[in-house]
């Protein structure tokens, strides 16, 4: 498997450099992503960001300075050849741009939408040192992948000849799909085992359609199928099939990426009341089980007043989903200030545009129920910021006596997740950390040499792109070990 740009790269790069001077490139303003109007988008599940036109993409790609030592690539967890695909967009070769992406990323259309580029590749852009906005790498990645899909010219990287070795992949989220994409290109026989009835993991059950359409995810998954990856649904490894079953079926290696689907709660009074639920449950009911969609009977509370507890991207997905489910008053309750929120700035902006109320420096301490056992209100402790904690953010400190009672009909708790315990508990001899994650070495290899692991089952909760980086890392390490054997 090779990571390439194009054989003629040096020639046309020189031509592009001559076409625009650095000063001309720097004078081009960063592109703005077209968006659906807020008053319309809260009435539907249509994707908010509408994508770039050909002209917008080419102009934005022209901003790229084609640095001799491109730091943007070092900021990417999956090591995408960023200048390579961007320069292909600049010269109008969109198909080649998509192929460059596919050489290293199994999910470019996904990453272009949900990755926090502003904290990764774009944070390394040379423009920031000049006081200018970074090149819109994420927008351009989405453009290249979407153009390949909508034009009907979906690109598929070449695969090595089959090597006769079988690999099992547990879970079908971003780490698994990334791992499978790299391993099938190296000639391995790959089978993905998914516990749910749809392939995609958190991409399907966790991220709403208005941010990441399922149709986009399905195209990326179908591309892996076309490369030879087999996918088995409704199969719970540890229950439906055991570790010994996989060994008996002749698998030479196992990659575990079963995620972190166990929601955390705060341990405060009233959490067992009706209509107090986790973001995992709320989003899964709506995104995967189609609650609220005509023709589906999956129940989900439809109420006027909703409070979401937390400040991450999942919390933003929850408040924005609640608005689309018809809630008139949606509150985001977060114990720190807005500056400390881990959510992407774009998601915060969109939530505010859609009418979400931000209750920062606030922390629920109790939920109150009515005579039927349903939540009717919450006691919220007002906070102030103290000294920084281990994460570098200032710790919230309660203001003595400052507690308010706020009416609410539904509380959605989004304060983190824990790893799925099924796999760690079902394989004898597999070392597990005190946090319940699978213990791995620097190569993501577990205490059982044939088992590698990555994503949230190792990290305990992280971003899509970090999970994908784990998938690529584990694929290379497993390949090197099996090749040596």
N, C-alpha and C positions, 0 to 999 in steps of 0.2 A: 504493500500500500504506500502510495507516494502523496505528499502534499505539494501541489504545484500551483502556479498561477497560469502561465501560458508560455509556450516555447518562444514566442516573439516578444516577450515581456520587455527586454532591454530596449529594443527598437522603439516601440510605441510609447514607452515611458519617456524616452528622450524627446519624442515629438510632443507629448503632452506638456513637458516642462517648457518647451519653447513657445507653446501656444498661449501660455499665461505666465506672467511674471509673478513672483511671490507677492508683490505689492497688489497686483490685480486680484489675486486669490483672496488676500486678506480683506479686500474692500467689499467682498460679497457678504451680505448679512446671512446669518443662519436661517434656514428654512423654518417655517411655522407649520405644524401639522394641522391640516383641516379637521374640524371636529363637528359632530352633530350638535345643534343647539340644546342647551340644558333642559329647557322646558319641554322639548320633544323627547329627548332620550330617556327621561325618567318614566315615560309612558310605555316603553318597549325594551327589548333586549338587544337591539341593534348595536353593532360595534361603535363605540364613541369616536375613536380615532379612525379617520377615513383613508389614510394612506396618501402617498405622494404621487403626483403625476410624473410622466417621463421627464418633462422639462424641469420640474422642481428637483427631481432626483439628480439629474445631470448637473444642474447648477450647484447643488449642495456638495456633490462629489468633487466638483472643481475646486472647492475650498481646501481640500486635502493637500497638504504641503509635501506629501510623499517623503517623509523624513528618512534620513539615512539610517537612523536607529529608531524605528517606530515603537515608542513606548506603549501605544494603544494595544498592541498585540500582547505585550507582557502583562497588561492589565486584564486580559481576557482569560477566564478559567479554562476555556477549551482551546486556547491558542489559535483562534481564527486568524487567517492571513488577511488582516483588515485592509492594509493598503492595496493588496492584490484585488480584492473584490470591489473596493471603492474605485480604483482606477479603471477597472473594466466598465463600471457604470458611467464614468466620465466619458469614455470613448464610445459609449452607446452599445457595448456588447453585454447586454443584460443576461443572456444565457450563460456566458462565461463567468460572469459575476456570481450567478447562482451555483455554478459548478465549483468555484473556489470555496464557497461557503460549505457545500456538501462534503468537501474533502475532509473537513474537520468537525462539522456540526451536523448531527442527525436531525436537528429541529430548528433550522434558521428562521422559519416563519413564526415559531413560538418565541424564540429568544428575542427577535426584533420587536415583540410586543410586550413581554413581561420581565425581561432582564433589567436590573438596575444599572443601565449603562453609565448613568451619571456618577456612580460610585466605582465603576470598574474601568472599562476601556476609555470612555470619554473623559474620565478624571485624569488620564495620563496625556491627553491631547496637548500638543505644543501651544495651541491657541490660548489655553488658560494662562500660560506664563506671560502672554502678551496682553492679558486683560480682556480677551475676547471670548465669545461662546465657543465651546468645543464643536468640532464637526459632529453632525447628527448621525453617529455610527448606527445606532439602533434603528432609526427611521430608514436608513439606507439598506440595512440588513433585511428589514421587513419588505422593502420595495423589491429587492432582488428576488427574494423567495416568492413573494406574491406574484410578481410578473411571470416567473417560470410556471407557476400554477395556473394562473388565469389565461395564459397564452396557449395552454395545452402542450407546452414543451417542457414538461417536468424533467429535470436532469437526474441521472442516477450514476454515481461514481462506479468505476470498475471494481470488480471483486477478484481476488486471487482464486486459483483453482481449489476445489474442496480438498482439505487436508485429512479428512476422516475422523476428526475429533468433535465430540458432542459437548455442548455447554448448555447448562440450564440457567435461566435467569428468573429470579423470584421477584415478582412485582413488575408493573409496566409503566412506572412513572418516568420522569426525565433521566434519572441515573441509569435505569434499565435500558431505555431506548437508546441512549448515547452509547452505552456499553455494547449493546447488540449491534448497532450500526458499525462500530469499529471492528468488532470481532467477525461479523459476516464478511466484511471487506477483506479480512485476512484468511478467509477460506474455512471458517468454522461453521459447524452445523448448530444453529442457535434455536432454542425453544424458550419462549417467554411464558411463564405461568402467572396468571392474574386471578386474584380471589373474587373480584367483582365481575359484573356482566358486561363491562365495557373496558377496552384497552385504553390506557392513558394515565391512570393513577390520578394524582392531584391535578393534572392538567384538565381532567374531565370533572372530577367531583369538587375541586376546590376553587377553581378560577371561573368567574362568571362569563357568560357568552358576550356580554358587552365589552369585556376586556380581551377575551381570547375565544373566538368562535370555535365550537366543536368541529365544524367543517374544516377549519384550518388544521387542527390537530389530526383529524382523520386522514388528511392528505399526507402528512408527514409519516403517519403510521403505515399507510398503504405503500409508501415508497420503500419502507423497510420490508414489508411483505414481498414486494416485487423483487427485492434483493435475495429473498430466500428465508427470511426470518419467520419461523412458525410461532403462532400465538394461541395459547390455550386459555380460555376464560372459565370463570366459575370453578376454579381449582385452587384450594387453600393448601399451600405447602405447610406441612405440620399437622394437617387434618385429612384432606382428600388424599394427598400423597405425602409420605414421610421422607426423611433424608435417606433412609435405607432403600426406599422405593426408587429414588433417583439414582442411587448407586447401582441397583439391580437393572435399571434401564440403560446402563452403560455410559452415563455422563462422565466426562473427564474433568469437568470443573463446574463450579456453581458460583454465581454472582448473586448476592442477596441485597436487594434494595426495596425492602418491604415498607419503608416509610415510617412516619411518625403520626399514626392516626389516632393516638390515644389523647383526647383533649384534657387539658388541665383546668381545674377550677380554683377558686380562691380560698375555699374553706370557711366561708362566712355564713351566718345564719340565713336561712331562707333559700339556699341554693336548690333544695329539693322541691320547691314550689312548681306548680304547673306553669309553663311558659317561661321558665328559665332554662336555657339550653346553650350548648357550645356552638361556636361558628362552624365546626366540622359537621355537626348534625344539620344545622340550618342550611348551609350551602350545599351539602350532599343531597338533601331532600329536593332542593330547587334545581341545582345544576345537573345532577345525575338521574334523579328520580322524577324530574319534571313537575314538581308540585306547583300548582297554580296555573298549569298549562291545560287548556281545554282537551278533554279526552283522557286525562290522567287523574287518578284518585288519591295520589300521595298527599297526606294531610300536612299542612303547615299553617301556623297562626297568621291570620290576616287581621291586623289591629291598627289602631290609630297612633299609638305612642310606643316607640321602640328605643331602647338604650343598648348600645354596643360598647362593651368594656374592653379597652385595649387601644393600641396606637400603631399597629403594624399593617402590612398590606392586606392581611386576612380580615382585620377589623374594617379597613376601608371597603373591601369587597362586600362585607356584611352590611354596612350602613347604606351603601349604594344599592345593594339588592333590596333592602327593606323599603327604600323609596320606590323602587320599581314594583314592589308587591303592594303598593297602595298606602303605606304608612304616611300620615300627614305630618307627624312630628318625629324626627329621627335625631337622636343625640349620640355623639361619640364621647364617651367618658374616659379620660386618660389622666393618670396620676402625675405625670410630668407636664412640662410646657410643650407647646407645639414644636419648638426648636429641637427637642429631644426625641421627637417621634421617629421611629425607624421606617415608617412608610415612605414610599417614593413621593417626591414633591408633586409629581404629576397626578398621583392618586389623591393627594390632599386637595389639590386645586380642583379636580373634578368633583370631589365630594362637596366642597363648599359651593361650587356652581350649582349643584343639584339640591341645595337647600339643607344640607346636614348641619346641625348645630354642634359646635365644638366646645365641650365642657372640659377644658384642660385644668391641671392642678386640682383634680377631683378624683376621689376614690370611693367606690361603694363599700359600705361596711355591714349592711344588712338589707335583705329584701323582705318586704311585708306582703302578706297574703290576705285575700278576702275570705268570706265564709265558705267558698267552694274550693279553697286551696290554690287559687290562682294568684300570681303576683299582681299587686295593685300599685305598689310604690317601692322606692328604695331610699335608704338613708345614705347620703353621700357626704364623706368627710372632705372638707377643703384642705388643700396642701400648700406647702411652700417648698422651694428647692434649697437643699443643704449642700453638703460637700459631695464631690464626685465619688461614684462607686467604682467597682472593678471594671465596668464597661466604659468608664470615662465620662458617663453622664452624671449630672448632679442628682443626688438621691432625694426623693420626695419625703418631706417631713410633715406630719399632721399638725394643723393649727388647732390648738386646744379649744374645745367647745364649739368649733365651726362645723356643725353638721346640719345639712338641709334634708328635708323630705321632699322627694320629687315623684309625682305620679307617673306610672309606666305600666304598659300592658304586656310587654315582651322584653326580656333581657337576653342578649346574646353575648356570651362570654368568649373573648378572644385574647387570652393571656398566655398562650403558648400550647405546645403539644409535647407528648412524650412518645418514645419509640414503640412501635407495635411489638408486644412481648411474645407473640406466638413463636416466631422462629428462634429467638434466643433461648426460650424455655423448652423447645422441642428437640434440640440437637445436643446429645450428650457430648461433653468435652469441649463445647464452644464457649470460650471466655467472654464474659459480659462485664461491662463497667458498672460502677455504682449508680450510674444514671440509667441503666437498662439498655445502653447501646452496645453493639457488637464491638469488642476490642480488636483493633487491627494494627498492623505495623505501618511503616512508611509507604509500603506498596499496596496498602489496603487489604493485605492478606490476614486472615483470622488465625486463631490457634489451631484450626484444622486446615492443613496446607492447601487442600483443593478448594476451600471456600474463601471467596473474597467478598467484600461488602462495601457499600458506599451510599451516599445520600443521607437522608434523615435517620436511617437506622444506625448510622455511625455518628452523624453530626448532632442528632437530636432536634433538628428543625433548622432549615436554611433555605436559600433561594434556589430557583430552578437551575440557574447557570452553575452554581456551585455543585449541585447534584450531578449535572452533566459533566462537569470537570472530573468528579470522582469516577464516573463511568468510563471516561477516556483513560484516566490514570490506571484504574483497575484492569482495563482491557489490555493495555500495553504490558503491565506487570504479569498478568496471567499468560499472555502470549509468549513472553520471554521465558517464563518458567516451563511451559509446555513444550516450547521449541527446544529448550536445552535437554529436556527429558527424551 
